[in-house]
């Protein structure tokens, strides 16, 4: 079963790979609390989409499960799963555990 910290590390690695200008300019090492979108977020909407696609692909490679992170369920939540690295990891973990198929 995949652990939350594995997903946090995966998202941080993807974030560093994309290296959005706001992150590069801050000079701060990303953590689970790094804001992704919204006030003080490191991504604009296009950058966030890039991150989501990259994370979906990485999760599929890691777990063998295809998850869709940006769906109606994500968009309808009172608190966005895209607020920070940790909330995205939590939401991704939920989807991986709910998804039928190979063990995640």
C-alpha positions as CSV (number, residue, x, y, z in Angstrom):
1,X,0.0,0.0,0.0
2,X,1.4,3.4,-1.0
3,X,2.1,5.8,1.9
4,X,1.3,9.5,2.1
5,X,5.0,10.5,2.4
6,X,5.7,8.7,-0.9
7,X,3.1,10.9,-2.6
8,X,4.4,14.0,-0.9
9,X,7.9,13.2,-2.1
10,X,6.6,12.5,-5.6
11,X,4.7,15.8,-5.8
12,X,7.7,17.7,-4.5
13,X,9.9,16.1,-7.0
14,X,7.4,17.0,-9.8
15,X,7.1,20.5,-8.5
16,X,10.9,20.9,-8.6
17,X,11.0,19.5,-12.1
18,X,8.4,21.9,-13.4
19,X,10.1,24.7,-11.4
20,X,7.4,27.4,-11.6
21,X,8.8,31.0,-11.6
22,X,7.2,31.8,-8.2
23,X,9.0,28.8,-6.6
24,X,12.3,29.6,-8.3
25,X,12.1,33.2,-7.3
26,X,11.3,32.4,-3.6
27,X,14.4,30.2,-3.3
28,X,12.5,28.1,-0.7
29,X,12.7,24.3,-0.6
30,X,9.2,22.9,-1.2
31,X,7.5,21.0,1.6
32,X,4.1,19.5,2.3
33,X,2.9,23.0,3.2
34,X,4.0,24.6,0.0
35,X,1.0,26.4,-1.5
36,X,0.2,25.2,-5.0
37,X,-2.6,27.5,-6.1
38,X,-4.5,30.4,-4.9
39,X,-3.2,33.2,-2.6
40,X,0.6,32.8,-2.4
41,X,0.5,29.7,-4.6
42,X,3.4,28.9,-6.9
43,X,1.3,28.0,-9.9
44,X,-1.1,29.8,-12.2
45,X,-4.0,27.7,-13.6
46,X,-2.0,26.4,-16.5
47,X,0.9,25.5,-14.3
48,X,-1.4,23.7,-12.0
49,X,-2.8,21.6,-14.8
50,X,0.8,20.7,-15.8
51,X,1.5,19.5,-12.3
52,X,-1.8,17.5,-12.1
53,X,-1.0,15.7,-15.4
54,X,2.5,14.9,-14.3
55,X,1.4,13.6,-10.9
56,X,-1.4,11.5,-12.5
57,X,1.2,9.9,-14.8
58,X,3.7,9.3,-12.0
59,X,1.0,7.7,-9.8
60,X,0.0,5.4,-12.6
61,X,3.6,4.3,-13.1
62,X,4.1,3.8,-9.3
63,X,0.8,2.1,-8.5
64,X,-0.5,0.7,-11.8
65,X,-3.7,2.7,-11.1
66,X,-5.0,5.5,-13.3
67,X,-6.5,8.3,-11.2
68,X,-8.1,11.5,-12.3
69,X,-7.2,14.3,-9.9
70,X,-9.1,17.2,-11.6
71,X,-12.6,16.0,-11.7
72,X,-16.0,17.1,-10.5
73,X,-15.4,15.6,-7.1
74,X,-12.2,17.6,-6.6
75,X,-13.8,20.8,-7.9
76,X,-16.9,20.5,-5.6
77,X,-15.0,20.0,-2.4
78,X,-15.3,22.8,0.2
79,X,-11.5,22.8,0.6
80,X,-9.6,22.4,-2.6
81,X,-7.3,19.4,-2.8
82,X,-4.9,21.7,-4.8
83,X,-4.2,24.1,-1.9
84,X,-0.8,22.7,-1.1
85,X,1.4,19.7,-1.6
86,X,0.0,17.9,1.5
87,X,-3.7,18.3,0.5
88,X,-2.9,17.1,-3.0
89,X,-1.1,14.0,-1.5
90,X,-4.0,13.3,0.8
91,X,-6.5,13.5,-2.1
92,X,-4.4,11.4,-4.4
93,X,-4.0,8.8,-1.6
94,X,-7.8,8.7,-1.2
95,X,-8.3,8.1,-4.9
96,X,-5.6,5.4,-5.1
97,X,-7.2,3.5,-2.2
98,X,-10.7,3.8,-3.8
99,X,-9.6,2.8,-7.3
100,X,-10.1,-0.9,-8.2
101,X,-7.2,-2.7,-9.7
102,X,-3.7,-3.5,-8.6
103,X,-2.9,-2.9,-4.9
104,X,-1.7,0.6,-4.3
